[in-house]
Amino acid sequence: MGRKGKMQDAVIESDYLGESMTIKWYLPEDFTPFRDYQLCIMHDGDDYFQMGRVATLSDQLHEEMEIEPTIFIGLHYQDRFDRQQKYHPNGKQQKAYISFLIKEALPFVEDQLHLNPLASQRALMGDSLAGTLSFMVATQYSHTFGKVIMQSPLVNDKVLERAESANQWNHLEMYHSIGTQETEVKTTSGEKADFLTPNRNLQELLAPLVNGYTYEEFNGNHTWKYWQKDMKNILVQMFGI
């Protein structure tokens, strides 16, 4: 069965990163230039389109009128080491990547598509390190992105330090999930790390300060098998009518 919506892509020559960056977006079936759309930028974009089945869910949820008209945009990485440098709070390219996102990628899609200009209608979404990145960007640019979705993010001291300033961006709407079996997650360096405890610490900081904060613990580990199961509920909650 074919897609009802339409997948498109383009290449951006990034001055900040010094490389070509591919950006993909999925338009709803009834896309029209006469309507403003919600925006969801997904880091680990290919994973969200493939393993997260976001295009399929977009078709379903738009057809059933469970979400407002939304365009899903995916940005991806070259390999796991490239991902580490761009997404990790301590990554050597994270500042350059964020500049690319805010000053190059976002203006590009604004020129190409018809997007609602309100921050409350714009989201960043990611899993693991991509979730960490989404959190760090949204809290730095809270007047640009009003929603953040982080599935099993890596939480380190920099993330917790940012969360301590939550009263400065308490208007953000956040969805935050973590698996109860994520106590020995294999990282890019090959070491194993406890993701569950730091995520619980993050929840303790955010819950009393962020007005639109949702925290969920699922019975599972650090894999797409469990992240995908939550996708429909997440999209309805964050983009629903």
Backbone bond lengths (Angstrom), bond angles and torsions (degrees), N, CA, C in turn:
res aa  C-N    CA-C-N  psi(-1)  N-CA   C-N-CA  omega(-1)  CA-C   N-CA-C  phi
1 M - - - 1.465 - - 1.524 109.00 -
2 G 1.328 115.89 128.08 1.454 120.67 -176.92 1.512 113.31 -75.87
3 R 1.307 114.24 165.02 1.459 120.68 177.42 1.522 110.48 -71.22
4 K 1.316 115.95 147.47 1.465 120.87 175.28 1.522 110.91 -90.13
5 G 1.326 115.56 -32.31 1.454 120.20 177.02 1.521 110.38 -88.04
6 K 1.321 116.01 -167.40 1.469 120.28 -175.65 1.517 110.34 -134.70
7 M 1.328 116.30 126.36 1.461 122.30 176.63 1.523 109.49 -92.49
8 Q 1.324 116.11 132.42 1.458 121.74 177.31 1.521 108.78 -132.75
9 D 1.319 116.83 162.04 1.461 119.41 177.74 1.522 110.19 -151.39
10 A 1.312 114.85 164.33 1.460 122.19 178.28 1.520 108.09 -154.79
11 V 1.316 115.67 163.65 1.460 121.91 178.05 1.524 108.50 -115.09
12 I 1.331 115.52 130.59 1.457 122.19 177.05 1.524 108.25 -109.20
13 E 1.304 116.35 128.44 1.466 120.78 174.35 1.530 107.14 -86.36
14 S 1.306 116.57 104.33 1.457 121.42 -173.38 1.522 111.94 -85.52
15 D 1.327 115.71 121.07 1.464 120.21 174.04 1.523 111.03 -71.81
16 Y 1.332 117.01 -32.78 1.463 120.77 -177.14 1.522 112.02 -72.10
17 L 1.331 116.69 -37.89 1.456 120.76 -178.24 1.522 112.75 -95.87
18 G 1.328 116.36 -18.61 1.451 119.76 -178.51 1.514 113.04 68.55
19 E 1.322 117.13 34.18 1.457 121.17 -179.88 1.527 110.27 -154.59
20 S 1.311 115.71 168.08 1.464 121.65 176.29 1.521 109.13 -85.04
21 M 1.323 116.06 131.14 1.461 121.63 -179.45 1.527 109.42 -119.69
22 T 1.335 115.47 125.25 1.467 120.51 177.89 1.523 110.08 -89.00
23 I 1.314 115.19 134.52 1.450 121.23 177.89 1.530 108.23 -123.90
24 K 1.324 116.72 133.57 1.462 122.42 -179.05 1.522 109.40 -120.85
25 W 1.331 116.01 146.22 1.464 118.46 176.12 1.523 110.29 -143.58
26 Y 1.332 114.22 150.68 1.458 121.24 -177.51 1.521 108.63 -118.24
27 L 1.343 114.56 119.53 1.459 121.08 -178.31 1.524 110.26 -94.24
28 P 1.330 118.57 140.20 1.464 120.10 174.73 1.526 111.05 -62.29
29 E 1.315 115.97 160.12 1.463 121.73 -176.48 1.524 112.34 -56.06
30 D 1.310 117.16 -41.84 1.467 120.71 -175.54 1.530 112.25 -97.14
31 F 1.328 116.57 30.06 1.465 119.47 -179.24 1.523 111.07 -53.88
32 T 1.322 115.68 135.21 1.448 122.32 177.53 1.521 109.32 -141.03
33 P 1.306 118.99 142.23 1.464 121.10 178.49 1.518 113.34 -72.22
34 F 1.322 116.84 -1.06 1.465 120.34 -177.87 1.528 112.51 -99.17
35 R 1.325 116.97 15.05 1.465 121.54 -179.88 1.522 108.76 -135.89
36 D 1.328 115.89 142.82 1.461 120.55 174.36 1.525 109.53 -88.87
37 Y 1.333 115.88 136.82 1.457 120.85 -174.87 1.525 111.77 -112.18
38 Q 1.343 114.14 148.70 1.456 119.18 168.38 1.530 108.13 -66.90
39 L 1.331 115.14 155.45 1.456 121.18 -177.56 1.520 110.02 -123.95
40 C 1.330 115.69 133.98 1.465 120.79 171.94 1.518 108.37 -130.26
41 I 1.332 116.40 110.47 1.460 121.55 176.39 1.524 108.53 -93.52
42 M 1.321 115.57 124.66 1.456 121.66 -175.59 1.530 109.76 -110.86
43 H 1.318 116.63 116.37 1.461 120.20 168.76 1.530 107.58 -80.25
44 D 1.328 116.69 151.56 1.477 120.13 -163.51 1.526 108.17 62.87
45 G 1.326 116.05 41.62 1.458 121.16 -170.42 1.514 114.91 -57.75
46 D 1.344 118.34 -43.42 1.464 119.58 179.50 1.519 111.21 -62.20
47 D 1.332 116.69 -37.17 1.462 120.40 178.37 1.524 110.91 -64.52
48 Y 1.330 117.15 -40.51 1.464 119.84 179.20 1.521 111.72 -67.49
49 F 1.326 117.51 -38.37 1.459 119.57 177.84 1.527 111.42 -70.37
50 Q 1.342 117.33 -38.51 1.460 120.33 -175.15 1.526 111.84 -88.52
51 M 1.321 117.56 -64.70 1.465 120.67 -176.76 1.526 112.75 -79.13
52 G 1.327 116.70 -31.84 1.459 119.70 177.30 1.510 113.80 -80.64
53 R 1.350 116.77 -15.79 1.469 123.26 177.31 1.530 112.18 57.82
54 V 1.314 115.42 39.35 1.460 119.72 -175.41 1.520 112.25 -65.99
55 A 1.340 118.37 -37.71 1.464 120.07 178.95 1.530 110.86 -62.31
56 T 1.331 116.70 -43.62 1.462 120.91 177.82 1.522 110.85 -62.02
57 L 1.323 116.09 -43.94 1.463 119.89 179.05 1.521 111.28 -66.73
58 S 1.328 117.18 -36.26 1.462 120.07 176.75 1.522 110.27 -60.30
59 D 1.328 116.85 -46.98 1.467 120.65 177.21 1.530 110.60 -56.19
60 Q 1.313 115.52 -49.80 1.470 120.98 -175.43 1.522 111.85 -64.81
61 L 1.320 116.26 -48.30 1.469 119.87 -173.47 1.523 112.42 -73.51
62 H 1.327 116.89 -31.79 1.465 118.78 174.15 1.532 110.75 -69.80
63 E 1.330 116.18 -42.66 1.467 119.63 -179.58 1.524 111.37 -63.06
64 E 1.318 116.13 -39.52 1.464 120.35 -178.66 1.524 112.26 -86.40
65 M 1.334 116.23 2.35 1.471 122.86 177.29 1.521 111.64 57.16
66 E 1.340 115.27 43.00 1.464 120.61 177.99 1.520 111.93 -97.07
67 I 1.343 117.24 -16.22 1.460 120.52 175.71 1.526 109.50 -130.37
68 E 1.325 114.98 153.71 1.458 120.45 173.17 1.527 108.38 -68.07
69 P 1.334 117.98 156.97 1.470 119.68 178.71 1.528 111.57 -52.94
70 T 1.322 115.84 122.15 1.472 121.95 -172.13 1.521 110.17 -137.60
71 I 1.326 115.79 138.00 1.459 122.09 173.59 1.529 108.45 -105.88
72 F 1.323 116.31 127.51 1.458 121.88 -179.96 1.528 109.16 -102.48
73 I 1.330 115.31 125.65 1.458 122.05 -176.53 1.524 109.65 -117.68
74 G 1.322 116.44 134.84 1.455 120.85 -178.74 1.515 112.99 -117.59
75 L 1.322 115.86 132.33 1.460 123.78 171.26 1.519 107.19 -119.00
76 H 1.336 117.15 135.41 1.461 119.63 -175.09 1.526 110.60 -125.29
77 Y 1.296 115.52 179.59 1.462 123.48 -175.52 1.523 110.13 -117.93
78 Q 1.331 116.90 165.69 1.469 120.96 179.76 1.525 111.62 -77.74
79 D 1.332 115.90 -49.24 1.459 121.71 178.61 1.530 107.05 -156.90
80 R 1.323 116.95 -179.79 1.458 119.47 -173.84 1.526 112.65 -66.75
81 F 1.324 117.40 -26.84 1.459 119.60 178.77 1.529 110.80 -76.57
82 D 1.324 116.36 -38.33 1.463 121.44 174.44 1.537 109.46 -62.35
83 R 1.320 115.73 -41.59 1.467 121.46 178.29 1.528 110.88 -60.54
84 Q 1.316 116.30 -42.95 1.462 121.48 179.03 1.526 111.09 -59.61
85 Q 1.322 117.06 -44.11 1.469 120.87 -176.93 1.527 111.90 -69.52
86 K 1.330 117.23 -32.11 1.465 120.58 -176.42 1.525 113.53 -91.15
87 Y 1.313 117.46 -32.15 1.460 120.48 -171.86 1.528 114.11 -98.74
88 H 1.312 117.21 -33.01 1.469 120.64 -174.08 1.529 110.29 -69.17
89 P 1.350 117.98 139.83 1.470 120.57 178.86 1.524 113.67 -55.29
90 N 1.338 116.72 -26.70 1.466 120.86 177.99 1.522 112.69 -100.85
91 G 1.331 117.30 7.79 1.453 121.40 -177.02 1.524 112.40 -67.01
92 K 1.321 116.11 142.72 1.470 121.20 -176.39 1.527 112.34 -65.32
93 Q 1.329 117.54 -24.81 1.456 120.79 -177.71 1.524 113.46 -107.13
94 Q 1.320 117.64 8.37 1.461 116.56 -174.07 1.530 112.54 -64.51
95 K 1.321 118.17 -42.98 1.463 120.02 179.37 1.514 111.12 -61.75
96 A 1.337 116.66 -42.22 1.463 120.72 178.80 1.523 110.59 -65.55
97 Y 1.337 116.88 -37.64 1.460 120.14 179.58 1.525 110.59 -66.40
98 I 1.317 116.79 -42.73 1.462 119.77 179.19 1.528 110.37 -63.75
99 S 1.332 117.75 -38.31 1.468 120.95 175.95 1.524 110.36 -62.84
100 F 1.330 116.49 -42.17 1.464 120.60 175.83 1.524 110.71 -58.16
101 L 1.324 116.37 -46.69 1.463 121.50 -177.34 1.527 111.30 -61.80
102 I 1.324 116.68 -49.75 1.461 121.44 -173.51 1.530 112.37 -78.58
103 K 1.322 117.43 -38.47 1.465 120.49 -171.14 1.524 114.82 -101.52
104 E 1.335 116.61 -13.79 1.460 119.42 -179.62 1.527 112.22 -122.53
105 A 1.321 118.01 -56.09 1.466 120.52 -175.45 1.521 112.11 -66.68
106 L 1.334 116.99 -48.43 1.463 119.54 -177.44 1.532 112.27 -63.81
107 P 1.341 120.00 -47.52 1.470 119.34 176.31 1.534 112.26 -59.77
108 F 1.338 117.44 -35.08 1.464 120.63 179.16 1.525 110.88 -61.62
109 V 1.336 116.94 -50.11 1.473 118.83 -177.78 1.526 110.70 -70.30
110 E 1.306 117.99 -29.80 1.466 119.96 175.80 1.526 110.76 -64.20
111 D 1.313 117.55 -34.37 1.465 121.46 177.17 1.526 111.85 -73.90
112 Q 1.340 116.45 -32.81 1.457 120.63 -175.37 1.527 113.58 -85.34
113 L 1.329 116.77 -32.09 1.456 121.80 -170.43 1.533 110.84 -121.37
114 H 1.302 114.90 175.10 1.461 120.80 -179.67 1.524 107.84 -111.32
115 L 1.320 115.29 99.56 1.460 121.47 -171.63 1.512 111.22 -114.61
116 N 1.318 115.07 143.16 1.450 120.09 174.00 1.528 108.28 -64.09
117 P 1.339 118.42 128.41 1.466 120.05 -175.59 1.526 114.38 -76.57
118 L 1.329 117.62 -11.87 1.462 120.63 -176.55 1.528 111.07 -74.03
119 A 1.325 116.26 135.92 1.464 120.42 178.05 1.521 111.47 -59.77
120 S 1.319 116.87 -32.44 1.467 121.01 -178.57 1.523 112.17 -64.84
121 Q 1.329 117.36 -13.67 1.456 122.23 -179.81 1.532 112.21 -106.73
122 R 1.340 115.72 14.94 1.459 120.48 -177.86 1.528 110.07 -128.50
123 A 1.329 115.73 132.41 1.466 120.55 -174.72 1.521 111.53 -129.94
124 L 1.324 114.18 154.71 1.463 122.99 169.34 1.520 107.54 -117.86
125 M 1.333 117.02 137.60 1.458 120.59 -177.42 1.525 110.05 -136.55
126 G 1.332 115.70 143.26 1.453 119.44 177.75 1.513 112.41 -166.42
127 D 1.339 115.30 158.89 1.462 122.81 175.88 1.521 109.00 -111.33
128 S 1.314 116.53 145.61 1.463 122.62 177.16 1.530 109.93 54.00
129 L 1.338 119.50 -125.01 1.467 121.09 179.88 1.522 112.23 -60.08
130 A 1.330 117.12 -32.43 1.460 120.73 177.91 1.533 110.67 -66.85
131 G 1.331 116.58 -30.88 1.456 120.23 174.72 1.517 111.24 -70.82
132 T 1.320 115.92 -39.43 1.464 120.56 175.79 1.523 109.99 -59.91
133 L 1.326 116.49 -47.39 1.460 121.19 179.00 1.524 111.10 -59.14
134 S 1.327 116.86 -44.86 1.464 120.63 -179.85 1.521 111.07 -59.39
135 F 1.316 116.46 -40.96 1.463 121.10 178.12 1.521 111.15 -64.63
136 M 1.313 117.00 -46.48 1.461 120.43 -177.01 1.524 111.66 -65.55
137 V 1.339 117.18 -38.39 1.465 119.96 179.49 1.526 111.02 -71.41
138 A 1.322 116.90 -46.54 1.467 120.07 -177.18 1.523 111.55 -62.69
139 T 1.319 117.25 -35.93 1.460 119.30 179.98 1.519 111.98 -77.41
140 Q 1.319 117.15 -22.24 1.462 121.04 175.74 1.526 111.02 -82.74
141 Y 1.330 115.72 -33.08 1.472 121.34 -178.25 1.533 109.33 -122.87
142 S 1.314 115.69 59.89 1.459 120.31 -174.65 1.523 113.51 -72.42
143 H 1.327 117.46 -12.46 1.468 119.99 175.57 1.528 110.88 -94.28
144 T 1.344 116.16 1.10 1.456 121.74 175.40 1.521 110.93 -107.02
145 F 1.340 115.93 -40.91 1.461 122.26 178.07 1.520 108.65 -122.08
146 G 1.327 116.09 124.04 1.454 120.16 -177.50 1.514 114.07 -101.49
147 K 1.357 116.59 -3.18 1.454 120.19 -178.37 1.527 109.21 -135.42
148 V 1.323 115.93 144.60 1.459 120.64 175.77 1.526 109.14 -139.74
149 I 1.324 114.85 134.91 1.464 122.35 178.77 1.519 106.91 -121.05
150 M 1.327 116.60 118.31 1.464 120.01 -179.38 1.525 109.10 -128.75
151 Q 1.329 114.12 116.27 1.452 121.64 179.21 1.524 108.82 -102.95
152 S 1.308 115.83 115.39 1.470 122.56 178.54 1.521 113.09 51.94
153 P 1.337 117.96 52.19 1.464 119.18 -178.21 1.526 112.69 -70.39
154 L 1.338 115.28 151.86 1.452 119.80 167.64 1.528 107.01 -72.17
155 V 1.311 116.88 131.30 1.466 121.37 179.39 1.524 108.34 -121.54
156 N 1.334 115.94 116.09 1.465 120.60 176.35 1.526 109.23 -121.25
157 D 1.323 116.67 -169.53 1.469 120.41 -176.32 1.519 112.12 -61.45
158 K 1.339 117.74 -37.30 1.464 120.02 179.84 1.529 111.73 -63.79
159 V 1.327 116.04 -39.01 1.463 120.54 178.32 1.523 110.27 -66.42
160 L 1.309 116.94 -44.53 1.463 120.55 179.97 1.531 111.23 -65.73
161 E 1.320 116.93 -37.03 1.462 120.47 176.72 1.529 110.72 -63.20
162 R 1.333 116.66 -40.66 1.459 120.29 177.42 1.527 110.51 -64.22
163 A 1.317 116.16 -40.26 1.462 120.53 -178.41 1.525 112.27 -65.00
164 E 1.307 116.85 -26.69 1.460 119.77 178.73 1.532 111.98 -66.21
165 S 1.332 116.10 -16.21 1.471 120.95 178.18 1.527 111.38 -100.29
166 A 1.325 116.82 21.52 1.458 120.86 -173.10 1.521 113.79 -59.98
167 N 1.333 117.18 -26.10 1.468 118.69 179.82 1.523 111.89 -64.09
168 Q 1.329 118.18 -16.38 1.463 121.94 178.95 1.529 111.97 -80.86
169 W 1.331 117.60 -19.09 1.464 120.66 178.80 1.530 110.07 -137.97
170 N 1.340 114.27 42.03 1.469 119.28 -176.54 1.527 113.06 -70.59
171 H 1.354 116.66 -5.87 1.463 120.30 178.04 1.523 112.35 -80.61
172 L 1.331 117.78 -11.08 1.459 120.29 -179.06 1.530 110.89 -64.92
173 E 1.328 114.85 146.00 1.458 120.59 171.53 1.518 107.42 -99.46
174 M 1.322 116.81 126.64 1.459 120.76 -174.54 1.520 111.62 -128.72
175 Y 1.320 114.55 140.37 1.456 121.53 168.25 1.522 106.84 -119.34
176 H 1.320 116.80 127.13 1.465 123.17 -173.09 1.529 108.50 -135.82
177 S 1.333 116.73 122.07 1.460 119.64 179.37 1.524 110.76 -131.57
178 I 1.329 114.67 156.05 1.465 121.78 179.00 1.528 108.31 -154.69
179 G 1.332 117.08 146.20 1.454 120.97 179.70 1.521 112.38 -90.08
180 T 1.305 116.04 142.95 1.469 120.45 -178.85 1.529 112.07 -69.93
181 Q 1.340 117.35 -13.54 1.467 120.51 178.44 1.528 112.27 -98.81
182 E 1.324 117.20 8.73 1.468 120.31 -176.56 1.533 111.16 -88.90
183 T 1.327 114.72 59.08 1.460 120.40 -179.23 1.524 112.47 -105.38
184 E 1.339 117.29 -12.37 1.463 121.63 177.72 1.527 108.43 -140.89
185 V 1.325 115.64 71.86 1.463 121.50 -177.83 1.523 109.34 -89.58
186 K 1.332 116.51 128.77 1.459 120.78 178.36 1.528 109.50 -76.65
187 T 1.314 117.08 123.62 1.455 122.24 -177.08 1.535 110.54 -95.54
188 T 1.341 115.82 174.89 1.462 120.95 -179.51 1.526 111.78 -59.15
189 S 1.334 116.72 -32.87 1.464 121.00 -179.80 1.527 112.87 -74.28
190 G 1.337 115.87 -8.98 1.458 119.95 -179.31 1.515 113.74 95.04
191 E 1.319 116.74 -8.27 1.455 120.83 178.32 1.531 110.10 -83.00
192 K 1.330 115.98 164.36 1.458 121.44 176.73 1.518 109.60 -106.61
193 A 1.329 116.20 140.16 1.458 120.60 -175.83 1.526 110.57 -136.40
194 D 1.308 114.90 147.99 1.456 122.28 174.78 1.530 108.16 -82.82
195 F 1.333 117.21 110.75 1.463 121.36 176.62 1.525 111.50 -88.94
196 L 1.325 117.29 -28.76 1.459 121.21 -172.29 1.530 112.60 -64.20
197 T 1.313 117.42 -50.42 1.471 120.34 -176.23 1.524 112.52 -61.97
198 P 1.346 120.34 -48.61 1.465 119.69 177.79 1.531 112.94 -61.78
199 N 1.333 117.51 -33.89 1.457 119.58 177.54 1.527 111.19 -67.36
200 R 1.302 116.30 -36.72 1.468 119.29 175.44 1.528 110.66 -66.16
201 N 1.325 116.46 -36.12 1.463 119.97 176.19 1.529 110.76 -65.39
202 L 1.320 116.21 -39.47 1.467 120.63 177.09 1.526 110.26 -63.12
203 Q 1.315 115.87 -42.60 1.470 119.81 178.61 1.525 111.88 -60.05
204 E 1.319 116.91 -39.22 1.461 120.44 -179.88 1.532 111.74 -64.00
205 L 1.334 116.19 -32.27 1.461 120.12 178.06 1.520 111.89 -76.93
206 L 1.330 117.12 -40.51 1.462 120.70 -172.63 1.521 113.84 -81.31
207 A 1.319 117.11 -37.93 1.472 120.63 -171.96 1.524 113.92 -53.58
208 P 1.326 119.95 -45.11 1.464 118.51 -177.73 1.537 114.16 -79.86
209 L 1.318 117.70 -9.58 1.466 120.23 -172.39 1.522 114.28 -111.27
210 V 1.333 117.60 -31.06 1.468 121.06 -176.35 1.519 109.27 -97.52
211 N 1.334 115.88 122.19 1.462 120.76 -173.28 1.525 113.14 -65.06
212 G 1.334 117.05 -43.57 1.460 120.04 -176.48 1.507 112.10 -104.95
213 Y 1.320 117.05 57.46 1.467 121.71 -173.64 1.525 110.82 -107.14
214 T 1.339 115.90 126.99 1.462 122.19 175.54 1.517 108.91 -119.97
215 Y 1.313 116.02 128.19 1.464 121.57 179.20 1.519 108.90 -123.28
216 E 1.337 115.84 129.54 1.461 121.24 179.95 1.523 110.14 -130.34
217 E 1.329 116.42 138.73 1.457 122.00 168.98 1.527 107.64 -112.19
218 F 1.337 116.18 128.81 1.457 120.70 179.17 1.522 109.74 -112.58
219 N 1.312 115.14 155.82 1.464 120.55 -179.38 1.527 108.93 -85.65
220 G 1.342 115.48 84.59 1.456 119.36 -177.70 1.511 111.16 -173.73
221 N 1.341 114.99 -175.58 1.455 120.50 -175.86 1.528 111.37 -113.65
222 H 1.325 115.78 -165.36 1.462 122.99 -171.36 1.529 110.56 -89.59
223 T 1.341 116.99 63.13 1.459 121.31 -178.17 1.524 110.46 -142.39
224 W 1.351 114.13 162.12 1.462 120.35 178.78 1.520 112.21 -66.76
225 K 1.311 118.33 -19.75 1.463 120.48 176.36 1.520 110.55 -53.27
226 Y 1.324 116.48 -37.47 1.466 120.87 -177.78 1.523 111.96 -96.11
227 W 1.327 118.21 -35.30 1.465 119.71 179.30 1.526 110.82 -63.31
228 Q 1.336 116.91 -39.32 1.463 119.74 -178.13 1.525 111.56 -65.38
229 K 1.318 116.80 -35.16 1.461 120.00 -179.09 1.525 112.07 -59.77
230 D 1.317 117.26 -29.04 1.464 121.64 -177.56 1.522 113.36 -89.19
231 M 1.344 118.01 -10.06 1.445 119.93 -168.90 1.527 113.04 -59.56
232 K 1.303 118.37 -45.89 1.464 120.00 -177.68 1.524 110.94 -59.75
233 N 1.319 116.67 -48.65 1.471 119.68 -179.20 1.527 111.63 -62.61
234 I 1.336 116.04 -38.55 1.466 119.93 179.36 1.523 110.66 -63.30
235 L 1.327 116.73 -47.73 1.458 120.18 -177.34 1.525 111.56 -64.46
236 V 1.320 116.74 -39.62 1.469 119.43 177.84 1.519 110.82 -65.55
237 Q 1.322 116.37 -42.53 1.457 119.36 -179.53 1.533 111.93 -65.43
238 M 1.308 116.85 -43.19 1.471 119.96 -172.78 1.522 113.46 -87.40
239 F 1.321 118.43 -24.60 1.470 121.04 -177.51 1.522 113.39 -124.90
240 G 1.325 115.83 11.08 1.458 120.53 -172.71 1.527 114.99 -69.94
241 I 1.317 113.63 160.77 1.466 120.94 179.14 1.520 110.35 -76.70
